[in-house]
Amino acid sequence: MLLANTSTLDAATLQFAADVRAGLDRPGQKELPSKYFYDAVGSSLFEAISVMPEYGLTRADERVLRGHSRDLARLVPTPLLICELGSGSGKKTRWILEALREKECISYYPIEISASALASCERELGQVDGITILGIEREYLDGLREVAARRAQGAHLLVLFLGSTIGNFDSGADRRFLESVRQTLIPGDCLLLGADLVKPLDQLLAAYDDPAGVTAAFNLNMLARINRELDADFNLRQFEHVARFNGSTSSIEMHLRSKKPQTVTIPRAEFMVQLREGETIWTESSHKYSVAELKILAAASGFECKEQWIDQEWQFAESLFMAI
Ligand code: AVJ
């Protein structure tokens, strides 16, 4: 196997290589972390998914924010710093920033690991008067700690975690993540959490396996990214997109299934992976919550659920948690 000279690789690529090797070298179910979907191609494909008729999550999130940002503005303390974990394009966030701007000038810190998403967010929201934007290209918690360190005396934080990205954490990991968020906050700070709710199975399967194949392309792009950045030789045509519902975890799982026995070399991870026919690589879980479950999650991670707004058209909840 051709080994690459990895000494010249940057830290992000080395971490990517290590995570890919760890996920594909594990016994049993092979897996790849869903955060690696979001390179420039993946971020654009997700933008396309969010306008697909079958995938109503993003539109539901937007409807609730458009309809209730003023209610939210009345409930959060001032002066306020706002930071967003995984801001994506920033389109949805405009409603919140415009409602809060009526109270005072605000500083908004989008935190993103995707440089392209951060750039489009700054383009999208850079023109809104009375809002100072300071993009942070870091992992969520590192970025949040950085913002918390900038807090002026008497100022409060509003953390936005929209779009049901919380659902991508394995069960239990979502609570641990919110506990870590809570540790960076002080009583009275707030967290606005967007979470997709349980809904009919056929609706979920269509949303994660749309007939046009956009979600399939989003999933397969994970392998294309490994080819681009780690010199691998995945033949994407030898893999197929699979979306299935796991009733025991109340999650939609996405997998990539190997259509035949094959060996793939990943020189920059100094690794070769063998796949059996029908074997899958698990690339994402999207947990679907119940309203009650979200309230339990708040209490278990040091928050009180102050308010919840539910979109009825596509069962989706926006929950305002206050740190206690
Ligand atoms: C952006 C993570 C919330 O899990 O629904 C869309 C990503 N995956 N289609 C989700 C996604 C498949 C999405 N999140």
Residues whose N, C-alpha, C, O or C-beta is under 5 A from the ligand:
A	BS01	AVJ	I49 G163 S164 T165 N168 A207 S286
